[in-house]
Amino acid sequence: DEIQECINRSAQAILRCFKTVKDWTVESEGPRNRTFFDRITKDIEIVRVALLLTGCIQGIRNTVQDYLNSFAQYNWLWHDDKDASYQKFMKTTPSLDDFDHKLRSFGEIENEITMTNDIQNIGALSLRTVSIKSQLKSECNRWKIKFSDNLHSQAKNKLEQLTEYIRMTNGKVTREVTDLDTLSFIMRLLVDVRERE
């Protein structure tokens, strides 16, 4: 709106300037004190160009809005809560492949954003998208970090639990078998180990 208003005021100012410029053409008909403005306003081609100029931004407004709306597909990057989304993802009991697929999807989104033109020319406007691309890629990276950090944390906890289980089980298995109760205990322990595999 501000650009359109500026163009309109500029066009009006230019046309007003011609109200003070006297027309030098000599015509047998017409008054001698005629201004150049009178001559311009009677020329259909000049009037048409002036109207096009005053409406140029209005005409591309919808195109610009459509282009800006193309970034709306990424609004979840900053609107959605990362922790809540991660918890929702974890409720599906994801496998390692699911994690891999999810992290790759963030990479694909980042590549889509990178492929967007840095400058988009629409009519007389040149829209620079470098800043928004940078911010969107940064948010996408935060999502990747959130999911990968949580994956690493969970893997570390499971590894620590497994290490503790192995240490405890190893201590029990190395017991000397002296009677039937001890043998029965070790056999149950071995069955338990086999089931956990």
TIGUTOR-612928 format. One record per residue (C-alpha): residue number from 1; x, y negated, z negated; residue in three letters. Coordinates in pm, 1 decimal. Each point is the difference from the previous one (the first is absolute). Layout:
<node><n>NUM</n><xx>X</xx><yy>Y</yy><zz>Z</zz><res>ALA</res></node>
...
// end
This chain:
<node><n>1</n><xx>0.0</xx><yy>0.0</yy><zz>0.0</zz><res>ASP</res></node>
<node><n>2</n><xx>282.6</xx><yy>-242.0</yy><zz>-85.6</zz><res>GLU</res></node>
<node><n>3</n><xx>177.3</xx><yy>71.3</yy><zz>328.0</zz><res>ILE</res></node>
<node><n>4</n><xx>-320.6</xx><yy>-48.5</yy><zz>197.5</zz><res>GLN</res></node>
<node><n>5</n><xx>-70.6</xx><yy>-325.5</yy><zz>-184.9</zz><res>GLU</res></node>
<node><n>6</n><xx>352.9</xx><yy>-124.6</yy><zz>71.5</zz><res>CYS</res></node>
<node><n>7</n><xx>-34.1</xx><yy>82.0</yy><zz>370.7</zz><res>ILE</res></node>
<node><n>8</n><xx>-339.5</xx><yy>-174.3</yy><zz>12.8</zz><res>ASN</res></node>
<node><n>9</n><xx>134.7</xx><yy>-313.7</yy><zz>-167.3</zz><res>ARG</res></node>
<node><n>10</n><xx>301.5</xx><yy>-2.5</yy><zz>232.3</zz><res>SER</res></node>
<node><n>11</n><xx>-218.2</xx><yy>32.0</yy><zz>308.6</zz><res>ALA</res></node>
<node><n>12</n><xx>-229.1</xx><yy>-277.4</yy><zz>-124.2</zz><res>GLN</res></node>
<node><n>13</n><xx>295.4</xx><yy>-225.4</yy><zz>-78.9</zz><res>ALA</res></node>
<node><n>14</n><xx>145.2</xx><yy>52.1</yy><zz>347.4</zz><res>ILE</res></node>
<node><n>15</n><xx>-332.4</xx><yy>-77.9</yy><zz>163.8</zz><res>LEU</res></node>
<node><n>16</n><xx>-50.6</xx><yy>-308.7</yy><zz>-220.8</zz><res>ARG</res></node>
<node><n>17</n><xx>338.2</xx><yy>-133.8</yy><zz>110.9</zz><res>CYS</res></node>
<node><n>18</n><xx>-129.7</xx><yy>-19.6</yy><zz>354.4</zz><res>PHE</res></node>
<node><n>19</n><xx>-280.7</xx><yy>-235.3</yy><zz>-108.6</zz><res>LYS</res></node>
<node><n>20</n><xx>258.4</xx><yy>-278.5</yy><zz>-23.7</zz><res>THR</res></node>
<node><n>21</n><xx>181.3</xx><yy>80.4</yy><zz>326.4</zz><res>VAL</res></node>
<node><n>22</n><xx>-142.3</xx><yy>-197.7</yy><zz>295.3</zz><res>LYS</res></node>
<node><n>23</n><xx>-64.2</xx><yy>186.1</yy><zz>323.4</zz><res>ASP</res></node>
<node><n>24</n><xx>233.0</xx><yy>-135.9</yy><zz>269.5</zz><res>TRP</res></node>
<node><n>25</n><xx>-172.5</xx><yy>155.6</yy><zz>295.7</zz><res>THR</res></node>
<node><n>26</n><xx>-163.9</xx><yy>-240.6</yy><zz>233.4</zz><res>VAL</res></node>
<node><n>27</n><xx>-344.6</xx><yy>100.0</yy><zz>105.0</zz><res>GLU</res></node>
<node><n>28</n><xx>-239.2</xx><yy>-217.5</yy><zz>190.9</zz><res>SER</res></node>
<node><n>29</n><xx>-282.0</xx><yy>110.1</yy><zz>-223.0</zz><res>GLU</res></node>
<node><n>30</n><xx>9.1</xx><yy>-28.2</yy><zz>-375.8</zz><res>GLY</res></node>
<node><n>31</n><xx>113.3</xx><yy>-250.9</yy><zz>-260.2</zz><res>PRO</res></node>
<node><n>32</n><xx>360.3</xx><yy>-122.3</yy><zz>-25.6</zz><res>ARG</res></node>
<node><n>33</n><xx>27.1</xx><yy>53.8</yy><zz>-378.8</zz><res>ASN</res></node>
<node><n>34</n><xx>-65.9</xx><yy>372.6</yy><zz>15.1</zz><res>ARG</res></node>
<node><n>35</n><xx>222.6</xx><yy>219.7</yy><zz>-228.4</zz><res>THR</res></node>
<node><n>36</n><xx>183.8</xx><yy>316.3</yy><zz>82.5</zz><res>PHE</res></node>
<node><n>37</n><xx>-227.9</xx><yy>175.3</yy><zz>-254.5</zz><res>PHE</res></node>
<node><n>38</n><xx>-301.1</xx><yy>-66.5</yy><zz>224.1</zz><res>ASP</res></node>
<node><n>39</n><xx>178.3</xx><yy>164.5</yy><zz>288.9</zz><res>ARG</res></node>
<node><n>40</n><xx>108.9</xx><yy>304.2</yy><zz>-206.5</zz><res>ILE</res></node>
<node><n>41</n><xx>-345.7</xx><yy>66.6</yy><zz>-142.5</zz><res>THR</res></node>
<node><n>42</n><xx>-146.7</xx><yy>9.6</yy><zz>351.1</zz><res>LYS</res></node>
<node><n>43</n><xx>250.2</xx><yy>261.5</yy><zz>120.1</zz><res>ASP</res></node>
<node><n>44</n><xx>-167.2</xx><yy>339.2</yy><zz>-55.6</zz><res>ILE</res></node>
<node><n>45</n><xx>330.7</xx><yy>191.6</yy><zz>1.3</zz><res>GLU</res></node>
<node><n>46</n><xx>150.7</xx><yy>-214.8</yy><zz>-278.6</zz><res>ILE</res></node>
<node><n>47</n><xx>-316.7</xx><yy>25.8</yy><zz>-208.8</zz><res>VAL</res></node>
<node><n>48</n><xx>3.7</xx><yy>379.7</yy><zz>45.8</zz><res>ARG</res></node>
<node><n>49</n><xx>365.4</xx><yy>23.6</yy><zz>-113.9</zz><res>VAL</res></node>
<node><n>50</n><xx>-71.2</xx><yy>-223.3</yy><zz>-302.2</zz><res>ALA</res></node>
<node><n>51</n><xx>-291.8</xx><yy>223.6</yy><zz>-98.9</zz><res>LEU</res></node>
<node><n>52</n><xx>214.7</xx><yy>310.7</yy><zz>42.9</zz><res>LEU</res></node>
<node><n>53</n><xx>270.4</xx><yy>-157.0</yy><zz>-215.4</zz><res>LEU</res></node>
<node><n>54</n><xx>-240.1</xx><yy>-90.5</yy><zz>-279.0</zz><res>THR</res></node>
<node><n>55</n><xx>-146.8</xx><yy>350.8</yy><zz>-0.7</zz><res>GLY</res></node>
<node><n>56</n><xx>316.6</xx><yy>203.5</yy><zz>58.3</zz><res>CYS</res></node>
<node><n>57</n><xx>54.2</xx><yy>107.8</yy><zz>-360.2</zz><res>ILE</res></node>
<node><n>58</n><xx>-368.0</xx><yy>68.4</yy><zz>-54.9</zz><res>GLN</res></node>
<node><n>59</n><xx>8.6</xx><yy>239.9</yy><zz>294.9</zz><res>GLY</res></node>
<node><n>60</n><xx>285.5</xx><yy>211.1</yy><zz>-137.4</zz><res>ILE</res></node>
<node><n>61</n><xx>-122.4</xx><yy>-1.0</yy><zz>-360.1</zz><res>ARG</res></node>
<node><n>62</n><xx>-173.6</xx><yy>338.3</yy><zz>35.7</zz><res>ASN</res></node>
<node><n>63</n><xx>303.9</xx><yy>151.8</yy><zz>170.4</zz><res>THR</res></node>
<node><n>64</n><xx>225.7</xx><yy>-123.0</yy><zz>-281.9</zz><res>VAL</res></node>
<node><n>65</n><xx>-244.5</xx><yy>133.3</yy><zz>-260.2</zz><res>GLN</res></node>
<node><n>66</n><xx>-8.2</xx><yy>340.0</yy><zz>173.4</zz><res>ASP</res></node>
<node><n>67</n><xx>379.8</xx><yy>8.3</yy><zz>-0.7</zz><res>TYR</res></node>
<node><n>68</n><xx>15.4</xx><yy>-90.5</yy><zz>-367.9</zz><res>LEU</res></node>
<node><n>69</n><xx>-263.7</xx><yy>264.6</yy><zz>-75.4</zz><res>ASN</res></node>
<node><n>70</n><xx>230.4</xx><yy>260.0</yy><zz>154.0</zz><res>SER</res></node>
<node><n>71</n><xx>208.7</xx><yy>-32.7</yy><zz>-317.7</zz><res>PHE</res></node>
<node><n>72</n><xx>-305.2</xx><yy>84.7</yy><zz>-213.9</zz><res>ALA</res></node>
<node><n>73</n><xx>72.4</xx><yy>370.4</yy><zz>46.6</zz><res>GLN</res></node>
<node><n>74</n><xx>292.5</xx><yy>-49.2</yy><zz>-237.1</zz><res>TYR</res></node>
<node><n>75</n><xx>-190.2</xx><yy>-183.9</yy><zz>-273.5</zz><res>ASN</res></node>
<node><n>76</n><xx>3.1</xx><yy>313.6</yy><zz>-217.6</zz><res>TRP</res></node>
<node><n>77</n><xx>375.4</xx><yy>-51.2</yy><zz>-38.8</zz><res>LEU</res></node>
<node><n>78</n><xx>-56.6</xx><yy>-291.7</yy><zz>-235.7</zz><res>TRP</res></node>
<node><n>79</n><xx>-360.9</xx><yy>55.6</yy><zz>-109.9</zz><res>HIS</res></node>
<node><n>80</n><xx>10.8</xx><yy>361.5</yy><zz>-118.2</zz><res>ASP</res></node>
<node><n>81</n><xx>151.1</xx><yy>90.7</yy><zz>-333.4</zz><res>ASP</res></node>
<node><n>82</n><xx>307.2</xx><yy>215.7</yy><zz>54.1</zz><res>LYS</res></node>
<node><n>83</n><xx>-32.5</xx><yy>184.9</yy><zz>-331.7</zz><res>ASP</res></node>
<node><n>84</n><xx>-368.2</xx><yy>79.9</yy><zz>53.1</zz><res>ALA</res></node>
<node><n>85</n><xx>67.9</xx><yy>117.5</yy><zz>355.4</zz><res>SER</res></node>
<node><n>86</n><xx>282.8</xx><yy>219.4</yy><zz>-122.8</zz><res>TYR</res></node>
<node><n>87</n><xx>-220.4</xx><yy>153.7</yy><zz>-269.3</zz><res>GLN</res></node>
<node><n>88</n><xx>-271.1</xx><yy>65.7</yy><zz>259.6</zz><res>LYS</res></node>
<node><n>89</n><xx>261.1</xx><yy>164.5</yy><zz>223.0</zz><res>PHE</res></node>
<node><n>90</n><xx>121.7</xx><yy>214.2</yy><zz>-290.1</zz><res>MET</res></node>
<node><n>91</n><xx>-354.7</xx><yy>124.5</yy><zz>-72.6</zz><res>LYS</res></node>
<node><n>92</n><xx>18.4</xx><yy>186.2</yy><zz>333.0</zz><res>THR</res></node>
<node><n>93</n><xx>289.9</xx><yy>204.4</yy><zz>-145.0</zz><res>THR</res></node>
<node><n>94</n><xx>228.6</xx><yy>-82.6</yy><zz>290.6</zz><res>PRO</res></node>
<node><n>95</n><xx>274.6</xx><yy>228.5</yy><zz>120.4</zz><res>SER</res></node>
<node><n>96</n><xx>347.3</xx><yy>-115.1</yy><zz>92.5</zz><res>LEU</res></node>
<node><n>97</n><xx>-117.9</xx><yy>-13.4</yy><zz>364.1</zz><res>ASP</res></node>
<node><n>98</n><xx>-286.7</xx><yy>-229.8</yy><zz>-103.0</zz><res>ASP</res></node>
<node><n>99</n><xx>249.1</xx><yy>-232.9</yy><zz>-166.2</zz><res>PHE</res></node>
<node><n>100</n><xx>217.7</xx><yy>11.3</yy><zz>309.7</zz><res>ASP</res></node>
<node><n>101</n><xx>-299.5</xx><yy>-79.0</yy><zz>222.0</zz><res>HIS</res></node>
<node><n>102</n><xx>-106.7</xx><yy>-288.8</yy><zz>-224.6</zz><res>LYS</res></node>
<node><n>103</n><xx>348.2</xx><yy>-154.3</yy><zz>-7.4</zz><res>LEU</res></node>
<node><n>104</n><xx>31.6</xx><yy>40.9</yy><zz>377.1</zz><res>ARG</res></node>
<node><n>105</n><xx>-335.8</xx><yy>-175.7</yy><zz>46.4</zz><res>SER</res></node>
<node><n>106</n><xx>141.8</xx><yy>-302.8</yy><zz>-182.1</zz><res>PHE</res></node>
<node><n>107</n><xx>297.1</xx><yy>8.6</yy><zz>237.8</zz><res>GLY</res></node>
<node><n>108</n><xx>-233.9</xx><yy>14.0</yy><zz>300.2</zz><res>GLU</res></node>
<node><n>109</n><xx>-195.6</xx><yy>-298.5</yy><zz>-128.2</zz><res>ILE</res></node>
<node><n>110</n><xx>324.4</xx><yy>-190.2</yy><zz>-48.3</zz><res>GLU</res></node>
<node><n>111</n><xx>98.1</xx><yy>84.4</yy><zz>359.8</zz><res>ASN</res></node>
<node><n>112</n><xx>-340.1</xx><yy>-123.9</yy><zz>125.2</zz><res>GLU</res></node>
<node><n>113</n><xx>55.1</xx><yy>-328.1</yy><zz>-179.6</zz><res>ILE</res></node>
<node><n>114</n><xx>352.4</xx><yy>-28.1</yy><zz>142.2</zz><res>THR</res></node>
<node><n>115</n><xx>-132.6</xx><yy>54.1</yy><zz>354.0</zz><res>MET</res></node>
<node><n>116</n><xx>-231.8</xx><yy>-302.3</yy><zz>-29.2</zz><res>THR</res></node>
<node><n>117</n><xx>127.8</xx><yy>-294.7</yy><zz>204.0</zz><res>ASN</res></node>
<node><n>118</n><xx>187.4</xx><yy>-266.3</yy><zz>-197.0</zz><res>ASP</res></node>
<node><n>119</n><xx>-169.9</xx><yy>-272.1</yy><zz>204.5</zz><res>ILE</res></node>
<node><n>120</n><xx>-349.6</xx><yy>29.5</yy><zz>144.4</zz><res>GLN</res></node>
<node><n>121</n><xx>-96.7</xx><yy>-257.1</yy><zz>261.7</zz><res>ASN</res></node>
<node><n>122</n><xx>-371.3</xx><yy>-69.3</yy><zz>19.7</zz><res>ILE</res></node>
<node><n>123</n><xx>-91.7</xx><yy>-280.5</yy><zz>233.0</zz><res>GLY</res></node>
<node><n>124</n><xx>187.1</xx><yy>-311.0</yy><zz>-108.5</zz><res>ALA</res></node>
<node><n>125</n><xx>86.4</xx><yy>149.2</yy><zz>-339.6</zz><res>LEU</res></node>
<node><n>126</n><xx>306.1</xx><yy>201.0</yy><zz>-91.3</zz><res>SER</res></node>
<node><n>127</n><xx>-59.4</xx><yy>202.3</yy><zz>-317.0</zz><res>LEU</res></node>
<node><n>128</n><xx>311.6</xx><yy>112.9</yy><zz>-188.4</zz><res>ARG</res></node>
<node><n>129</n><xx>-53.8</xx><yy>326.5</yy><zz>-185.7</zz><res>THR</res></node>
<node><n>130</n><xx>348.4</xx><yy>46.7</yy><zz>-145.6</zz><res>VAL</res></node>
<node><n>131</n><xx>-104.8</xx><yy>-94.5</yy><zz>-354.6</zz><res>SER</res></node>
<node><n>132</n><xx>-312.3</xx><yy>213.7</yy><zz>-12.3</zz><res>ILE</res></node>
<node><n>133</n><xx>187.8</xx><yy>294.7</yy><zz>151.4</zz><res>LYS</res></node>
<node><n>134</n><xx>272.2</xx><yy>-37.1</yy><zz>-260.7</zz><res>SER</res></node>
<node><n>135</n><xx>-253.6</xx><yy>-7.7</yy><zz>-284.3</zz><res>GLN</res></node>
<node><n>136</n><xx>-196.3</xx><yy>297.0</yy><zz>135.0</zz><res>LEU</res></node>
<node><n>137</n><xx>316.9</xx><yy>207.7</yy><zz>40.0</zz><res>LYS</res></node>
<node><n>138</n><xx>104.7</xx><yy>-95.5</yy><zz>-351.1</zz><res>SER</res></node>
<node><n>139</n><xx>-336.8</xx><yy>115.6</yy><zz>-139.7</zz><res>GLU</res></node>
<node><n>140</n><xx>20.1</xx><yy>322.1</yy><zz>199.9</zz><res>CYS</res></node>
<node><n>141</n><xx>345.7</xx><yy>58.7</yy><zz>-145.2</zz><res>ASN</res></node>
<node><n>142</n><xx>-140.1</xx><yy>-52.3</yy><zz>-352.0</zz><res>ARG</res></node>
<node><n>143</n><xx>-256.3</xx><yy>271.8</yy><zz>67.4</zz><res>TRP</res></node>
<node><n>144</n><xx>274.7</xx><yy>236.1</yy><zz>118.9</zz><res>LYS</res></node>
<node><n>145</n><xx>207.5</xx><yy>-76.9</yy><zz>-307.6</zz><res>ILE</res></node>
<node><n>146</n><xx>-299.0</xx><yy>54.5</yy><zz>-230.1</zz><res>LYS</res></node>
<node><n>147</n><xx>-80.8</xx><yy>340.7</yy><zz>144.8</zz><res>PHE</res></node>
<node><n>148</n><xx>362.2</xx><yy>115.1</yy><zz>28.5</zz><res>SER</res></node>
<node><n>149</n><xx>89.6</xx><yy>-118.7</yy><zz>-352.4</zz><res>ASP</res></node>
<node><n>150</n><xx>-299.6</xx><yy>184.2</yy><zz>-142.2</zz><res>ASN</res></node>
<node><n>151</n><xx>92.5</xx><yy>309.5</yy><zz>202.7</zz><res>LEU</res></node>
<node><n>152</n><xx>357.8</xx><yy>-15.0</yy><zz>-131.6</zz><res>HIS</res></node>
<node><n>153</n><xx>-123.9</xx><yy>-47.4</yy><zz>-355.2</zz><res>SER</res></node>
<node><n>154</n><xx>-235.4</xx><yy>296.2</yy><zz>24.4</zz><res>GLN</res></node>
<node><n>155</n><xx>265.6</xx><yy>217.1</yy><zz>163.2</zz><res>ALA</res></node>
<node><n>156</n><xx>245.8</xx><yy>-93.1</yy><zz>-275.0</zz><res>LYS</res></node>
<node><n>157</n><xx>-253.3</xx><yy>90.6</yy><zz>-272.3</zz><res>ASN</res></node>
<node><n>158</n><xx>-80.9</xx><yy>333.3</yy><zz>166.3</zz><res>LYS</res></node>
<node><n>159</n><xx>368.3</xx><yy>76.9</yy><zz>44.2</zz><res>LEU</res></node>
<node><n>160</n><xx>65.8</xx><yy>-78.3</yy><zz>-366.7</zz><res>GLU</res></node>
<node><n>161</n><xx>-290.5</xx><yy>226.2</yy><zz>-102.3</zz><res>GLN</res></node>
<node><n>162</n><xx>128.3</xx><yy>277.7</yy><zz>226.6</zz><res>LEU</res></node>
<node><n>163</n><xx>353.1</xx><yy>-37.5</yy><zz>-133.5</zz><res>THR</res></node>
<node><n>164</n><xx>-129.5</xx><yy>18.9</yy><zz>-357.1</zz><res>GLU</res></node>
<node><n>165</n><xx>-210.7</xx><yy>306.8</yy><zz>86.9</zz><res>TYR</res></node>
<node><n>166</n><xx>301.2</xx><yy>171.9</yy><zz>159.0</zz><res>ILE</res></node>
<node><n>167</n><xx>215.7</xx><yy>-79.0</yy><zz>-302.3</zz><res>ARG</res></node>
<node><n>168</n><xx>-261.7</xx><yy>133.1</yy><zz>-242.6</zz><res>MET</res></node>
<node><n>169</n><xx>-72.8</xx><yy>307.0</yy><zz>210.2</zz><res>THR</res></node>
<node><n>170</n><xx>369.0</xx><yy>75.6</yy><zz>45.5</zz><res>ASN</res></node>
<node><n>171</n><xx>43.2</xx><yy>-9.0</yy><zz>-375.9</zz><res>GLY</res></node>
<node><n>172</n><xx>-287.9</xx><yy>243.8</yy><zz>-48.6</zz><res>LYS</res></node>
<node><n>173</n><xx>106.1</xx><yy>238.0</yy><zz>277.9</zz><res>VAL</res></node>
<node><n>174</n><xx>354.2</xx><yy>32.4</yy><zz>-133.6</zz><res>THR</res></node>
<node><n>175</n><xx>-131.5</xx><yy>136.6</yy><zz>-329.7</zz><res>ARG</res></node>
<node><n>176</n><xx>125.9</xx><yy>342.7</yy><zz>-83.2</zz><res>GLU</res></node>
<node><n>177</n><xx>-263.6</xx><yy>267.7</yy><zz>31.8</zz><res>VAL</res></node>
<node><n>178</n><xx>-1.8</xx><yy>196.4</yy><zz>-324.1</zz><res>THR</res></node>
<node><n>179</n><xx>-354.4</xx><yy>130.8</yy><zz>-18.5</zz><res>ASP</res></node>
<node><n>180</n><xx>-320.0</xx><yy>45.6</yy><zz>199.7</zz><res>LEU</res></node>
<node><n>181</n><xx>-148.9</xx><yy>-334.0</yy><zz>-110.3</zz><res>ASP</res></node>
<node><n>182</n><xx>301.2</xx><yy>-187.4</yy><zz>134.3</zz><res>THR</res></node>
<node><n>183</n><xx>-19.1</xx><yy>196.0</yy><zz>327.6</zz><res>LEU</res></node>
<node><n>184</n><xx>-372.3</xx><yy>-75.2</yy><zz>30.0</zz><res>SER</res></node>
<node><n>185</n><xx>68.3</xx><yy>-370.6</yy><zz>-66.0</zz><res>PHE</res></node>
<node><n>186</n><xx>269.6</xx><yy>-14.9</yy><zz>269.5</zz><res>ILE</res></node>
<node><n>187</n><xx>-223.3</xx><yy>185.0</yy><zz>249.7</zz><res>MET</res></node>
<node><n>188</n><xx>-285.2</xx><yy>-249.4</yy><zz>-58.0</zz><res>ARG</res></node>
<node><n>189</n><xx>251.4</xx><yy>-282.0</yy><zz>38.1</zz><res>LEU</res></node>
<node><n>190</n><xx>122.3</xx><yy>140.7</yy><zz>333.1</zz><res>LEU</res></node>
<node><n>191</n><xx>-361.9</xx><yy>31.5</yy><zz>123.5</zz><res>VAL</res></node>
<node><n>192</n><xx>-57.9</xx><yy>-361.9</yy><zz>-101.9</zz><res>ASP</res></node>
<node><n>193</n><xx>314.2</xx><yy>-109.4</yy><zz>187.0</zz><res>VAL</res></node>
<node><n>194</n><xx>-108.7</xx><yy>192.9</yy><zz>310.2</zz><res>ARG</res></node>
<node><n>195</n><xx>-345.0</xx><yy>-165.6</yy><zz>-10.1</zz><res>GLU</res></node>
<node><n>196</n><xx>151.7</xx><yy>-346.6</yy><zz>-27.9</zz><res>ARG</res></node>
<node><n>197</n><xx>209.0</xx><yy>57.7</yy><zz>312.4</zz><res>GLU</res></node>
// end
